[in-house]
Amino acid sequence: SCCSARAPPRVPRILSSAYDNALATGVELDPRELLWWGTRGGALALQHDQVGALAPGLEADMVLVELPEWVEDEDAALAWLIFDHDAPRPVRTWVRGQVVYERTGASFPWTPTS
């Protein structure tokens, strides 16, 4: 068949692997660099100059996630988003500036609702 039934690769998993490979080869990476590579850098590499950043005039696709209580600063938030593959659970999602998903019910850490 022409198409794979596998799920598409997740950007955080790819960025985490890139970080691991950098460490293995002695290269230091900052989580901010990884975030840029997975957003604006990736868009530019694919020649999509209207996506990949939150800026006037660009198409706004974004996800709002609820951070766990232990996340106290920007570094911890980036580390959680990039390295905890199962953690980012969307609260709200926008595509081209329009809300397309809004979670109702349980919040982090996902307790069952009655």
C-alpha positions in Angstrom: 0.0 0.0 0.0 1.1 3.6 -0.5 0.5 4.8 3.1 1.7 3.8 6.5 -0.8 3.1 9.3 1.8 4.5 11.9 1.1 7.6 13.8 3.0 10.7 12.6 6.2 11.5 14.6 5.7 13.9 17.5 7.9 17.0 17.5 8.8 16.7 21.3 10.0 13.1 20.7 12.1 14.2 17.8 13.6 17.2 19.7 14.3 14.9 22.7 16.2 12.5 20.5 18.1 15.4 18.9 19.1 16.6 22.4 20.2 13.0 23.4 22.3 12.8 20.2 23.9 16.2 20.9 24.8 15.1 24.4 26.3 11.8 23.1 28.5 13.8 20.7 29.5 16.4 23.2 27.4 19.3 21.9 25.5 21.4 24.4 22.0 22.5 23.4 19.7 24.9 25.1 16.0 24.0 25.3 15.2 27.3 23.6 17.2 26.2 20.6 15.3 23.0 20.5 12.0 24.8 20.7 13.1 27.1 17.8 14.1 24.1 15.7 10.8 22.4 16.3 8.7 25.5 15.4 10.2 28.4 13.4 13.3 26.6 12.3 11.4 23.6 11.0 8.9 25.8 9.2 11.7 27.8 7.5 13.5 24.6 6.6 10.3 23.5 4.8 10.0 26.9 3.2 6.9 27.8 5.1 7.6 31.4 6.1 4.1 32.1 7.3 4.1 29.6 10.2 6.3 28.6 13.1 6.2 31.7 15.3 3.7 33.9 17.0 4.0 37.2 15.2 1.7 39.7 13.5 0.9 38.6 9.9 1.7 34.9 10.5 -0.8 32.1 10.6 -1.4 31.3 14.3 -1.6 27.6 15.1 -1.0 27.0 18.8 -1.8 24.8 21.8 -2.3 25.9 25.3 -1.2 23.3 27.9 -1.7 23.3 31.6 1.7 23.1 33.4 2.1 20.9 36.5 2.5 22.6 39.9 6.2 21.8 40.1 7.0 23.9 37.0 8.3 27.1 38.4 10.1 28.9 35.6 10.7 29.1 31.8 13.5 26.5 31.8 11.3 23.9 33.7 8.4 24.6 31.4 10.5 24.1 28.3 12.0 20.9 29.7 8.6 19.5 30.6 7.2 20.3 27.1 10.2 18.9 25.2 11.2 15.9 27.3 8.0 14.5 29.0 6.6 12.8 25.9 3.2 12.0 27.5 2.6 15.2 29.5 1.4 18.0 27.3 -2.4 17.6 27.3 -4.1 20.4 25.5 -6.5 22.8 27.2 -7.2 24.8 24.0 -6.0 24.5 20.4 -6.1 27.2 17.7 -5.7 26.7 14.0 -5.2 29.8 11.9 -6.3 31.9 14.8 -9.6 30.0 15.4 -10.3 27.8 18.4 -10.8 24.3 17.2 -10.6 22.4 20.5 -11.3 23.3 24.1 -11.0 20.8 26.9 -13.8 20.5 29.5 -13.5 18.4 32.6 -10.5 17.0 34.3 -7.3 19.1 34.6 -3.7 18.1 35.3 -2.9 15.4 36.4 -6.0 14.0 34.7 -8.2 12.6 37.3 -11.3 10.8 36.2 -14.5 12.8 36.2 -17.9 11.4 37.3 
